[in-house]
Amino acid sequence: MPSYKVLEMSNDLPIRTDQPIHSGKVRSVYWLTAADSKRLIEEKNYDCPADAELGIMVISDRISAFEIIWKGEGGMNGVPGKGAALNAISNHWFKLFRENGLADNHILDTPHPLVWIVQKARPVMVEAIARNYITGSMWRSYAKGEREFCGIPVAEGLEKDTKLPELLITPSSKGILKGIPGVPEIDDVNITRSDIENNFEAFKFQSQEDIALYEKLLVEGFRLIEAELDKIGQIFVDTKFEFGYVKDAAGADKLIYMDEVGTPDSSRLWDKGQFAEGKVVENSKEVFRKALMAHFPDADILTNKERMDERVELGKELLPQSLLQTVSDTYTEIAKTITGEDIVISEDPKGDITAILKEQYGL
């Protein structure tokens, strides 16, 4: 597949902004000027306050794993169709959440399969993780004898890749938070509900009551996706949600879902039919992680944080195109299974995005 079908960089588009571009592992955000935000809210009749700050969020096809952004041979510096698949799946679930009365989200418009227009939210500094099966990092810790996860005791005798007795909420910190007793000042560290309750303001919750609300929205969102995936032969294994606050059109604060939900990047999905026969067939980013571990002779480098220098060197190697194409097939096929529609891969993503934002949005 030609490399120009992969959007590698998403932070170099000619979008008008007077703030630094926020560039994450996968998405970049261009915060619009106050004048452009106000104009678009009026022109497009967006459901938000007239003075809300809007952003253009562009998703790339980059792929990260084990804290490295990986590139492929022949200029395939990403996974064809990955960005469009993630956006399509998230749009699908966000729509269902709204229709079922759960909560809103930060997306106001989708001008292009790789682009969202979003209302700026104030993120809650908690990675909201729900686990339905014991696998991955939780299983690795359990196998070493750990029996408490985020302050929750877990029973003896559990077996790998089996369903947990109940859905577990195992939150972790989002970003480096300072001055919270018992919480190390590092990103993505496990925390307990008590940590959040005792320091809810440090985690950017507006009230103690909102801790219960985020848990309610996490569980309800999980169960909704789980039920829908079950209808199409998929198991919802575990997931990560993110939450934040925005103001509604009347100016009142509301807790919303943000970032992405129920995607192969943020969740594990297993094929239900294969699982019934005792096989775990992944339809998520785990396909890529396992492929990387099989590709490199010494897989310990990928999982051992004490060997990060060696891992960074590994990350400079270009991966075979065939490996990235396999991941592309996983993402685009599961997106079609979930949404019922093919993922269209743009021939010239940057050109298409620029033209649409210029001609239809004046940006």
C-alpha positions in Angstrom: 0.0 0.0 0.0 1.5 3.4 -0.9 2.8 5.4 2.0 0.8 8.5 1.1 -2.3 6.8 2.3 -0.9 6.9 5.9 -1.3 10.1 7.8 2.0 10.0 9.8 2.1 13.6 11.1 -1.1 15.4 12.3 0.6 18.5 13.8 1.8 20.2 10.6 -1.5 21.2 8.9 -2.1 24.9 8.0 -5.0 25.4 10.4 -5.3 28.9 11.9 -4.5 29.0 15.6 -2.8 31.4 18.0 -1.9 28.7 20.5 0.7 25.9 20.5 -0.5 22.8 18.8 -1.1 20.0 21.3 0.4 16.8 19.9 -0.1 13.5 21.5 0.9 10.0 20.5 -1.9 9.6 18.1 -4.0 12.9 18.0 -3.1 16.6 17.5 -5.3 19.5 18.6 -5.4 22.9 17.1 -7.2 25.4 19.4 -9.1 27.9 17.3 -9.0 31.6 17.8 -11.9 33.1 19.9 -13.2 34.7 16.7 -13.2 31.4 14.7 -14.8 29.5 17.6 -17.6 32.1 18.0 -18.2 32.2 14.3 -18.5 28.4 13.9 -20.8 28.1 16.9 -23.1 30.6 15.3 -22.8 29.2 11.7 -23.1 25.5 12.6 -25.5 26.0 15.5 -23.3 23.8 17.8 -24.8 22.8 21.1 -22.4 24.7 23.4 -22.0 28.2 25.0 -21.5 31.0 22.5 -18.0 31.7 24.0 -16.8 28.1 24.2 -13.3 27.4 23.0 -13.3 24.9 20.0 -10.5 22.8 18.7 -9.7 20.8 15.5 -8.7 17.4 16.6 -6.8 15.5 13.9 -6.1 11.8 14.3 -3.0 10.2 12.7 -2.4 6.7 11.6 0.7 6.4 13.9 0.8 3.4 16.2 2.5 3.3 19.6 3.1 0.3 21.8 5.4 -0.3 24.8 5.9 3.5 24.9 7.4 3.7 21.4 6.0 5.1 18.2 6.8 2.5 15.5 7.5 3.0 11.8 7.6 0.7 8.8 9.7 0.0 5.8 9.0 1.8 2.5 7.7 4.9 4.2 4.7 3.1 5.8 5.1 5.1 9.0 1.8 4.1 10.4 -1.1 1.8 9.9 -3.3 2.4 6.9 -6.9 3.2 7.9 -6.2 3.1 11.7 -7.1 6.7 12.4 -10.4 6.6 10.4 -11.3 3.3 12.1 -10.7 4.7 15.6 -12.8 7.8 14.9 -15.6 5.7 13.2 -15.9 3.3 16.1 -15.8 6.1 18.7 -18.5 8.1 16.8 -20.6 4.9 16.8 -20.4 4.4 20.6 -20.8 8.1 21.5 -24.0 8.2 19.4 -25.4 5.2 21.2 -24.4 6.6 24.6 -26.3 9.8 23.8 -29.3 7.9 22.4 -29.5 5.8 25.6 -29.3 8.8 27.9 -25.8 8.1 29.4 -23.8 11.3 28.9 -22.6 13.6 26.2 -19.1 13.9 24.7 -16.7 16.6 23.4 -17.4 16.1 19.7 -19.4 18.8 17.9 -18.8 17.9 14.2 -16.9 15.4 12.0 -15.8 17.3 8.9 -13.5 14.4 7.6 -13.0 10.7 8.8 -9.7 11.8 10.4 -11.1 15.0 12.0 -13.3 16.1 14.9 -14.3 19.6 15.9 -14.4 19.5 19.7 -15.4 21.6 22.6 -12.5 22.2 24.9 -13.0 20.1 28.0 -11.3 20.2 31.4 -10.1 16.6 31.7 -10.5 14.5 34.9 -7.0 13.2 35.7 -8.1 9.6 36.0 -7.8 6.8 33.4 -11.1 5.0 34.0 -10.3 1.3 33.4 -12.9 -1.5 33.6 -11.9 -5.2 33.4 -14.3 -8.0 32.6 -11.7 -10.8 32.1 -8.3 -11.4 33.8 -5.6 -11.1 31.1 -2.7 -8.8 30.1 -0.9 -6.9 32.8 -3.5 -7.9 35.4 -2.9 -11.6 34.8 0.9 -11.1 34.8 0.6 -9.5 38.3 -1.8 -12.1 39.5 0.5 -14.9 38.3 3.2 -13.4 40.4 1.0 -13.6 43.5 -0.7 -10.2 43.6 -4.2 -10.5 45.0 -5.2 -6.8 45.4 -5.7 -4.4 42.4 -6.3 -0.7 43.1 -7.4 -1.6 46.6 -9.8 -4.3 45.5 -9.2 -7.9 46.7 -9.3 -10.6 44.0 -10.1 -14.3 44.7 -7.7 -17.1 44.6 -7.8 -19.8 41.8 -8.5 -17.6 38.8 -7.2 -18.8 35.5 -5.7 -16.8 32.6 -8.2 -15.3 30.1 -11.3 -16.2 32.2 -14.2 -14.0 33.2 -13.8 -12.2 36.5 -16.5 -12.7 39.1 -17.5 -9.1 38.7 -16.6 -6.1 36.5 -13.6 -4.5 38.2 -12.9 -0.7 38.1 -9.1 -0.3 38.3 -8.3 3.3 37.8 -4.8 4.8 37.1 -3.5 8.3 37.2 -3.6 10.5 34.0 -0.4 12.5 33.7 2.1 13.3 36.5 0.2 14.4 39.6 2.2 16.0 42.4 1.5 16.2 46.1 -1.0 13.4 46.5 -0.2 11.2 49.5 0.6 7.6 48.5 0.4 8.3 44.7 3.9 8.3 43.0 4.6 11.2 40.8 4.7 9.2 37.6 2.2 8.8 34.7 -0.2 5.9 34.6 0.2 4.6 38.1 -2.6 2.4 39.7 -4.7 4.3 42.3 -7.5 3.3 44.6 -11.0 4.8 45.0 -9.9 6.1 48.4 -7.0 7.9 46.7 -9.5 9.7 44.5 -12.0 10.3 47.3 -9.4 11.8 49.6 -7.9 14.0 46.8 -10.8 14.5 44.4 -9.8 18.1 43.7 -6.3 17.1 42.8 -7.8 14.6 40.3 -9.9 17.5 38.9 -13.3 16.2 40.0 -15.6 19.1 40.9 -17.3 17.1 43.8 -17.2 13.9 45.7 -20.5 12.9 44.1 -18.9 13.0 40.6 -16.7 10.1 41.6 -19.8 7.9 41.8 -21.1 9.5 38.6 -17.9 8.6 36.6 -18.1 5.0 37.9 -21.8 4.8 36.9 -21.0 6.2 33.4 -18.1 3.8 33.1 -20.1 0.7 34.0 -23.2 1.8 31.9 -21.0 2.5 28.9 -19.2 -0.7 29.3 -22.4 -2.8 29.6 -23.9 -1.0 26.6 -20.9 -1.7 24.4 -20.6 -5.3 25.7 -24.2 -6.0 24.8 -23.8 -4.6 21.3 -20.5 -6.4 20.7 -22.1 -9.7 21.8 -24.7 -9.4 19.0 -21.9 -9.3 16.4 -19.8 -12.1 17.9 -17.3 -10.1 19.9 -16.3 -10.2 23.6 -15.6 -6.9 25.4 -12.7 -7.9 27.6 -11.5 -4.6 29.1 -11.4 -0.9 28.3 -10.2 2.6 29.2 -12.6 5.6 29.2 -11.7 9.2 29.9 -13.9 11.9 31.3 -13.9 15.7 31.5 -16.1 18.7 32.1 -17.6 21.1 29.6 -20.3 23.7 29.9 -23.7 23.1 28.2 -25.4 25.7 26.1 -27.0 27.2 29.2 -23.5 27.5 30.9 -23.9 24.7 33.4 -21.0 22.2 34.0 -21.5 18.6 32.9 -19.4 15.5 33.1 -18.8 14.0 29.7 -17.1 11.1 27.9 -14.0 12.3 26.0 -11.0 11.1 23.9 -12.2 7.8 22.5 -14.3 4.8 23.6 -14.6 1.1 22.8 -11.8 1.2 20.1 -9.1 -1.4 19.4 -6.6 1.1 20.9 -8.4 1.6 24.2 -10.0 -1.8 24.6 -9.4 -5.5 24.2 -11.9 -7.3 22.0 -11.9 -11.1 21.4 -13.7 -13.2 18.8 -16.6 -14.9 20.6 -16.8 -18.0 18.4 -13.1 -18.7 18.7 -13.1 -18.1 22.5 -15.9 -20.8 22.8 -13.4 -23.2 21.2 -10.7 -22.2 23.7 -8.8 -19.8 21.5 -8.1 -16.1 22.1 -8.3 -14.2 18.8 -7.6 -10.5 19.3 -9.4 -7.8 17.4 -7.5 -4.9 19.0 -4.1 -3.4 19.4 -3.0 -6.5 21.3 -2.5 -8.0 17.8 0.3 -5.5 17.3 1.8 -6.0 20.7 2.0 -9.7 20.2 3.4 -9.3 16.7 6.2 -7.1 18.1 7.0 -9.6 20.8 7.2 -12.3 18.2 9.2 -10.2 15.8 12.1 -9.3 18.1 14.2 -12.2 19.5 14.5 -10.7 23.0 10.9 -9.7 23.9 11.9 -8.8 27.4 13.2 -5.5 26.1 9.6 -4.5 25.2 8.2 -5.2 28.7 11.1 -4.5 31.0 11.1 -0.9 32.0 14.7 -1.2 33.2 15.8 -1.8 29.6 14.2 1.3 28.2 17.4 2.5 26.5 17.5 -0.8 24.5 13.8 -0.4 23.7 14.4 3.1 22.3 17.1 1.6 20.0 14.7 -1.2 18.9 12.1 1.5 18.1 14.5 2.9 15.5 14.2 -0.3 13.4 11.7 -0.2 10.6 9.0 -2.9 10.8 8.0 -5.0 7.8 5.1 -3.6 5.8 3.4 -6.9 6.1 3.2 -6.6 9.9 1.6 -3.2 9.7 -0.8 -4.3 7.0 -1.9 -7.2 9.2 -2.7 -4.6 11.9 -4.5 -2.4 9.3 -6.7 -5.4 8.4 -7.6 -5.9 12.1 -8.6 -2.3 12.6 -10.5 -1.8 9.4 -12.3 -5.1 9.7 -13.4 -4.7 13.3 -14.5 -1.1 12.5 -16.7 -2.4 9.6 -18.1 -5.2 11.9 -19.0 -2.6 14.6 -20.3 0.2 12.4 -21.6 -1.7 9.4 -19.7 0.5 7.0 -16.4 0.2 5.1 -13.5 2.4 6.2 -12.5 4.7 3.4 -8.8 5.4 3.3 -8.0 8.8 1.8 -5.5 9.0 -1.1 -4.3 12.4 0.1 -5.4 12.9 3.7 -3.6 16.2 4.3 -4.9 17.7 1.1 -8.5 16.5 1.7 -8.5 17.8 5.3 -7.0 21.2 4.3 -9.5 21.6 1.5 -12.6 20.8 3.6 -11.5 23.0 6.5 -10.8 25.9 4.2 -13.9 25.6 1.9 -16.6 24.5 4.4 -15.3 26.0 7.7 -13.1 28.9 6.7 -10.2 27.8 8.8 
